[in-house]
């Protein structure tokens, strides 16, 4: 069970690691992380660590969630595309920071569980779908912000095409076998520019849908 002390300790850790955006800190304080964990890991919900959620996927470390949320320059007037719904925790944080969240998940069971959590928490500004994150969501493009929670070996072209002028994308890039970098991509009139933020470790971004999701 979580207590206010657990949340306070986590927020102090986040501030010490360089998270200064008060909106991001407020969102993390308000979103109950234990709702997004599996029962066997619920007692670790406010530890600053990644947790398994099934299907080879993980609930990201709070520091990484906060770092990505801060880097994407949240704005409650904008819409954001998230690639990799997972447990839905990052999605729920984004829902507190943006006007509208579009999120794509390739594993049908994870998507169903995440949507049930959004309903439980009455987060009504999230639209989720089963799909291939490499393709993005062209029907809803362009997006002012894009966040990717799995690591492609390079920045996907389809996502760059769906980023609006002056848009920002934050994603981990690199293969599983070498150190990945969290990268901030900013679109400019001359093209996009990239900025390295921090070394990270994410599950790989896989193209297509798994067999159990196709035609299901």
C-alpha positions in Angstrom: 0.0 0.0 0.0 1.2 3.5 -0.8 1.2 6.3 1.8 1.7 10.0 1.4 5.3 9.5 2.6 6.0 7.2 -0.3 4.8 9.8 -2.8 6.7 12.7 -1.0 9.9 10.6 -1.1 9.5 9.9 -4.8 8.9 13.6 -5.6 12.0 14.5 -3.6 14.0 12.0 -5.7 12.6 13.5 -8.9 13.5 17.0 -7.9 17.0 15.9 -7.0 17.4 14.3 -10.4 16.7 17.6 -12.2 12.9 17.5 -12.6 11.9 21.1 -12.2 8.6 21.4 -14.2 5.9 22.0 -11.5 3.2 20.7 -13.8 5.0 17.4 -14.4 5.7 17.0 -10.6 2.0 17.8 -9.9 0.8 15.2 -12.4 3.1 12.5 -10.9 1.8 13.4 -7.5 -1.8 13.1 -8.6 -1.7 10.0 -10.7 -1.7 6.8 -8.5 1.1 4.7 -9.8 -0.1 1.6 -7.9 -3.1 1.4 -10.2 -0.8 0.7 -13.1 1.2 -2.1 -11.5 0.5 -5.8 -11.4 -0.6 -7.1 -7.9 2.7 -8.7 -7.1 4.6 -5.5 -7.6 2.1 -3.1 -6.0 4.2 -2.7 -2.9 7.0 -1.2 -5.1 4.7 1.3 -6.9 6.5 4.3 -5.5 10.0 2.9 -5.7 12.1 4.7 -8.4 12.4 1.6 -10.5 11.0 0.0 -13.6 8.5 -2.8 -13.1 7.4 -5.7 -15.4 3.8 -5.6 -16.7 3.8 -8.7 -18.9 4.3 -9.4 -22.6 8.0 -8.5 -22.2 7.0 -4.8 -21.4 7.8 -2.7 -18.4 6.3 0.2 -16.4 9.0 2.8 -16.8 11.0 4.2 -13.9 9.4 7.3 -12.6 12.5 9.4 -13.2 12.4 8.5 -16.9 8.6 9.2 -17.1 9.2 12.6 -15.5 12.3 13.3 -17.7 10.4 12.5 -20.9 7.3 14.5 -19.8 9.4 17.5 -19.0 11.5 17.3 -22.2 8.4 17.2 -24.4 7.4 20.7 -23.2 3.9 20.0 -22.0 1.1 22.4 -22.9 -2.6 22.0 -22.0 -3.6 23.6 -25.3 -1.9 21.0 -27.4 -2.5 17.3 -28.4 0.1 14.6 -28.1 0.7 11.2 -29.7 2.1 8.4 -27.5 3.6 5.3 -29.1 3.4 2.4 -26.6 0.5 2.7 -24.2 1.9 -0.2 -22.0 0.3 0.0 -18.6 -1.1 3.4 -19.3 0.9 5.2 -16.6 2.8 7.6 -18.9 -0.5 8.1 -20.8 -2.2 9.2 -17.6 0.5 11.6 -16.8 0.2 13.1 -20.3 -3.6 13.4 -19.8 -2.9 15.8 -17.0 -0.5 17.8 -19.1 -2.2 18.0 -22.6 -5.6 18.8 -24.0 -5.8 15.5 -25.8 -3.8 12.3 -25.8 -3.8 9.8 -28.7 -2.0 6.5 -27.7 -1.2 3.4 -29.7 -0.5 -0.1 -28.2 0.4 -3.3 -30.1 -0.6 -5.8 -27.4 -4.3 -6.2 -27.1 -4.4 -7.4 -23.5 -2.3 -4.4 -22.3 -4.5 -2.0 -24.2 -7.6 -3.4 -22.6 -6.1 -3.2 -19.1 -4.9 0.4 -19.7 -8.3 1.5 -21.0 -10.0 0.1 -17.9 -7.6 2.1 -15.8 -8.3 5.3 -17.7 -12.0 4.7 -17.1 -11.5 4.0 -13.4 -9.5 7.3 -13.1 -12.1 9.2 -15.2 -9.5 10.3 -17.7 -11.7 11.3 -20.6 -9.2 13.1 -22.8 -7.4 9.9 -24.0 -8.1 8.1 -27.2 -6.4 4.7 -27.5 -6.2 2.2 -30.3 -4.5 -1.1 -31.2 -2.0 -0.6 -33.9 1.6 -0.5 -35.2 3.4 2.4 -33.6 5.9 2.6 -36.5 3.0 3.9 -38.6 1.8 6.5 -36.1 -1.7 7.8 -36.4 -1.9 9.6 -39.8 -5.7 10.2 -39.5 -5.1 12.5 -36.5 -1.9 14.1 -37.7 -0.2 16.5 -37.4 0.7 16.3 -33.7 2.4 19.2 -31.8 4.0 16.6 -29.6 5.0 12.9 -30.0 6.4 10.7 -27.2 7.7 7.2 -27.9 8.1 4.7 -25.0 10.0 1.9 -26.8 13.4 2.2 -28.6 13.6 2.1 -32.4 17.1 1.7 -33.9 16.6 5.1 -35.7 13.9 7.8 -35.7 10.9 6.5 -37.6 10.2 8.5 -40.8 6.4 8.2 -40.4 6.5 9.9 -37.0 8.7 12.7 -38.3 6.1 13.3 -41.1 3.3 13.5 -38.5 5.1 16.1 -36.4 3.7 19.6 -36.9 5.9 22.6 -37.7 7.7 23.6 -34.4 6.6 20.3 -33.0 8.7 18.2 -30.5 9.2 14.5 -30.3 11.0 12.7 -27.4 12.1 9.1 -27.9 14.8 6.6 -27.0 16.9 5.6 -29.9 19.3 2.6 -30.2 19.4 -1.1 -30.4 18.9 -3.3 -27.4 22.5 -4.5 -27.5 24.1 -1.1 -27.0 23.4 2.0 -24.9 20.3 3.8 -26.0 20.0 7.6 -25.9 16.9 9.6 -25.0 16.6 12.2 -27.8 14.6 15.3 -28.2 13.6 16.1 -31.8 12.5 19.6 -32.7 11.0 20.5 -36.0 12.2 23.7 -37.6 11.6 25.4 -41.0 14.9 24.0 -42.1 14.1 20.4 -41.0 14.5 18.7 -37.7 17.2 19.1 -35.1 18.1 16.5 -32.4 19.4 16.9 -28.9 20.7 14.1 -26.7 19.1 14.1 -23.2 20.3 11.1 -21.3 21.3 7.4 -21.6 18.4 5.1 -21.1 17.3 1.5 -21.4 13.9 0.7 -23.1 12.4 -2.4 -24.7 12.8 -2.4 -28.5 10.2 -0.8 -30.7 8.9 -3.7 -32.8 7.3 -3.2 -36.2 3.9 -4.7 -36.9 1.4 -6.4 -34.6 2.0 -9.6 -32.6 0.2 -12.7 -33.9 -2.3 -12.7 -31.0 -3.4 -9.2 -32.0 -3.9 -9.8 -35.7 -7.5 -10.4 -36.5 -8.4 -10.6 -32.8 
